[in-house]
């Protein structure tokens, strides 16, 4: 390249900086078109081809301006051929190997800055950063619509230059805008933490929404049940020390079907939920047994109505739902209103007046109680041989 002819003009500075960016460590490994051009003629690229690049074309369309700028440049990155019609990256400055070590080095010598007005141009940022360190590249960060986001990544020539830049006092504001400045490493760590927190918040919100939807559905179902089931609650109180839920089933057997008994042994009061009208069941039972005692104990009976009925109905429904949940948790099936609170299977909603059917046993000659049990193999043979199960490939 020819000798330096003096100081660069502002246009020449921009032209040299732009062409050196095209051939620089950041752009060249990613520029598919330019790499293809380098393969055509031992790395030489015609200046006429370079002037088709949009950014350079916006600065100048005069080949002589490009030649003059490159001759005055002090970086030594590029060289001109003898007739000054082509340029290439100097063989003395080969591209670094684009490996993990190189990419890790970029992080250590890069800085993140945020706070630029959205209408800021690259020229304005470059001019503002002039004299603030040896800069290799400025990346203006953009959104999906290619609009400037107000932040940049600045890559310096060395890690030391980046650290010195972070200590500068005149980088805290740009055109009266307060700037956020940090190393690229710190920026990525901050974003990772934000993403982690956002993920946790999203998960917590989704869980809350799911629980709320479930609660709303349960409340709606509860409301429908409360509105549908009226006039079916009969409250009782008295000396009930030796009384069990089965006694209430026996008392109202044939007069009304009890779906749920809200009563704990030893308590002084409780409530019956009928599958139908409680008043009708009570009057039928009273007609059959005028005093309507329970195990010879005098009992006070009261038909629940209004708000008291709703509150008690809500309590019974919640107890029934809790019982179903416990049953499902043990692998069983929900049974609806088939069991009284705290009872064993068969209590509560089942009609206790029915006895299980016992079929008559027929005695055969082989039914000798003292006869020994047949050996296991004989029992298996009696039912036929066991089915053969094919082995799987792993022999299991």
N, C-alpha and C positions, 0 to 999 in steps of 0.2 A: 504494500500500500504506500501511496505517496506520503511525503513528509507533511506534518501539520502546518497549515497555513495561517493559524491564528485562532482567535476566540470564535466560538460558534454563535450564530444568531439564534434568537428564540425558535424560529422555524427549523433551523438545522438541528437544534437540540432535540426537538420533538421527533424529527425524521430519524435521526440516529437511534434514539431510544426505542422507537417503534420497530425498526428493522432488527435491532439487536434483540428485541423481545421475541420476534418471530423465530430467530435462530437460537434463542436462549434455552437454558436447561428446563424451564417450566413448559414452554409451548412446543418446542420441536418434537419431543417424544410423543406428543398427543396429536400433532398436526399431520393427518394422513396425506393431504394433498402435497404439502411441502416435502414430506419424506419421499413421496413418489418422484418429485422433481429432482431430488438429490441423487436418485439412482440413475438418472439419464446421462449425466456428463461429469462423473467423478466429483460430485458434490456442488458443481457450479450451477447457479440459477440466474437466468437473464433478468436484468433490471426491469425490462418491459413486463415480465411476468410478475415481478414483485409489485409493480405499480397497479396491478389489478386487485390487490388486497384493499378492502374497503377503508380501513382505518388509515393506511398510508396514502391512499388515493385522496382522502379528505384533507390531508396535510399538503400534498403537492403532486403534480402530474409531470413535473420537469425532472428528467433524468439527471441533469447537471446539478440540481439541488441535492439529490440523493448522493451523488458522487462526492460533492463538496462536504456534506455532513459526515460521510464515512471516513474521508481523509482526515478530518479534524478530530474524530473520535479517539479517545485515549484508552478505550477498553481493550483494544487488540483482539476482539472477538471475531471480527469479519475481515476479509481481504478481497480486493478487487483484482480482476485479471488485467492483463497488459493493456488492452484497448478500453478498459473501464466500462464494459458492457455487461459484465457478470460479477456476481459475488458468491462467496461460500464461507462457511464457518472455518476458521483457521485450524489446520491439522494439529497445531500445538495446543489447542483447547478442545480436546475430545469430549463428547457427552459422557457424563458419569453413568455408571451402571445403575439402571432403574430398579433397585432391589429394596428389600425391607429396611436395610441400613440407611439407604439414601432417603426413603420416605420418612423414617424416624428422625433423620437429621433435619428435614424440612420443618417438622413440628417444632423443634427446638429453636430454630432461627426465624420463626414466623410469629406475627403479632396480630391480634384481633382488635379492630376499632369500630365503634358504633356511635352514631350521633350526627352523621352528615345529613343535611337536608336532602330530600329525595330528588331534587332537581340538580344536584351537584354533578359536575362532569369529571371525567378522568383527568383532564388537563388541569382542572382546579385542584384536585387532590394531589397530583404530581407536583404542581407548583408549590402547594402548601408544605409538602414533605421535602422539598428541595433543601439540601444542606442539613437534613436531620439524620443522615446515615446512608451507607451504601446499600441501595435497594435493588434487588433482583427483579421483583415482580409485585404488582398491585392487582389483586383480584377483587373487582367490584361484585358483591353478592347480589343476586337477582332472584325474583320469584318466578313462578311458572309462566307468568305473562311477560317475562324478560324485563320487568320494571325493577329499578334500583331499590334495594331494601334499606339503604342508609348505613350499611356496614361494609367493611373491607377486610381482607387478609393481606398483610404486607409481609413479603418474604425478603429478608436481608441476606447479604452475602455471607455473613458469619453469625454464629450464635452470640458472640460478644457484641456485635453491632445491635442485635435485637435487644439484648439486656440493657445496653447503654440508652437505646431509644425509650425503653420503658421507664428510665430514670429521668427523662427530660421533663422540664417543668412547663414548656411551651406547647405541649400536645394535649392539654386538658380541655381546650375549647377550640371550636372552628366556627368562625363567623358568629360568635356569641352563643353557639350551641355547646352545651356541656358534653364532653366526650367520655365514653366508657372505653378504657384501654386495659388489655390484659394479654398474657401470652396465649398462644394458640392451644397449648396443653391445658391451661386453666379454663379456657373457653369450652373445650370438649368435655372436660370433667364436670363443669357447671351444667352443660346441656344434658349429660348423662344422668346427673342427679335430678334435673327437672323432669326428664322422661320417666325416671323411676317413680318420682312422686306423683306424676300425672297418671301413670299406670295404676298405682295404688289407689289414687283418688277415684279413677274410673271404675276400678274393681269394687271399691267400697260403695260407690254410688249405685252401681248395677245391683249389688247385693241389697242395698237399702230399698231400691225401687222394686225388686222382686219381693222382698218381705212386705213392702207396703201394698203391692198388688194382691199378695196372698191375704193380707189382713183385710183389705177392702172387699175381697171376694167372700171371706169368712163373715165379715160384718153384714154383707148383703144377704148371704145365706141365712145368717142369724136373724136378720130382720124379717125375711120371708117366713122362717119357721115361727117366729114370735107372732106374726100376723095371722098365720094359718091355724096355729094350735091355740085355741081359746076355749075356755069352759071345760078343760080336761084335768084340772089339778084339784086334789082333795088333800087338805092339810089335817094332820091329826096330832094330838098331844095328850099326855097323861102319864100314869105309872107304867112304864114300858120296860122294866128291868129285865124280864125274862122273855121278851118278845123278839122275834126274828123276822126277817123279810118274808120268809115262807108263810108265816102266820097271816100276813095280809093277803097273800095270794089265795090261801085257803078260805079266808073270810069272804072274799069277793068272787070266789069261783062260781061260775054259772050266772053271775050278775053283771060282770064287766071284765074286760081284759086289761090287766095292768102291764104297761110297757116299761115302767121304771119306778123303782122304790128308792127315794132319797132318804135313807135312814141308816144310822149306825147303831149297832147293838149297845144298849145301855143308855141311849139318848132319851130325852123326854118328849121329843117331837120329831116329825118328819113330814114328807109329802109323797103322795102317790100320783103318778102320771098315767092316765087311762088312755087306751086307744079308742077314743070316743068321748061321749059326754059323761063327765064325772058325776053330775047331779043325778042322771038317770041310773047309773050304777049304784050310787049311794042309796037312792030311794028303793031300788029293787032289793038291795041287801037288807035295808032297814025293815022292809015289809016282811022279809023272811025271818029276820032276827031283830025284834023291835029295839032292844037296848044296844045292839051292835057292839058287843064287847070283844076284846081281844084277849084270849086266854083268861077269861073271867075278870079282866081288868077294865075298868070304866075308861072310856076314851072320848075326848071332845073332838068333834069333826067340824071342819070349816071349808066351804067352797071358796077358792081364791078367785078374785076378780080384779080388774083394773091394773094399776101400776104394780101392786103386790104380786099379781099373777105373772106379769111380764118379767119382773125381777127374778122370781123363782123359776120361771121357764128358762130364762137365760142361764141361770146357775145350773140347771139340769142339763141343758144342751152342752154347755162347756164341760161338764163332768163326763158326758157321753163322748164328746170329741177327744178328751184326754184319755179315756179308756180305750178308744179305738187306736189312738197313737201308740199307747203302750203295747197293745196287741200286735200292731204292725211291726213295732220294734223287736218283738220276739219272734217275728216270722209268721204270725198268725194273720187272720183276715179280720177286717172291721166287722162288727156284728150289729151295728145300729143300736137301737134301744133294747137289745136283748138281755142286758145284765144290769143288776142294781149296783150302786156305788159300793166298791170294796167287796163285792160278792164273788163266789166261785161260779164256775160254769153251771148253768141250770137254774141259777137264782135270777131274780129281777123279772125280765119280760117273759120267761117261759111259764106256761100254765102248769102250776105245781099239782093240779088235781089229776093229771094223766100219769099213769104208771107205764114204765117201759114194758114192751111185749116180751114174754119169755116163751119160746116155742117148746113143745113137748119133746124130750130127748128119747130117741129110739135106741135101745141097747142091742148091739150086735154081738156075735160070738167072740169077735176079736177085742171087744171092749173089756178085757180083763185088767182090772186095776193093778194086779200083781205082775202082769206080763212085762218083761223088760222092753224098753224102747228099741225099735229097729236100728241097726247101725246106720250111720250117716250115708254110706255108700249105697246101702239097700234102699234107703228112702229116696235117694236120687234116682236109682234105677227104676223105682216104682213109677216115677213120673217121666221116665225116658232119659236118655243121655243129655248132658248139658250141651247147649249150642256151642259150636266152635267159633271162636272169635279170631279173625285174621290178625296177624301181627302187622304193626305199622313198620315203616322203613327203619325207624330207630330202635325197633325191638321192644317198644313199650306195649 
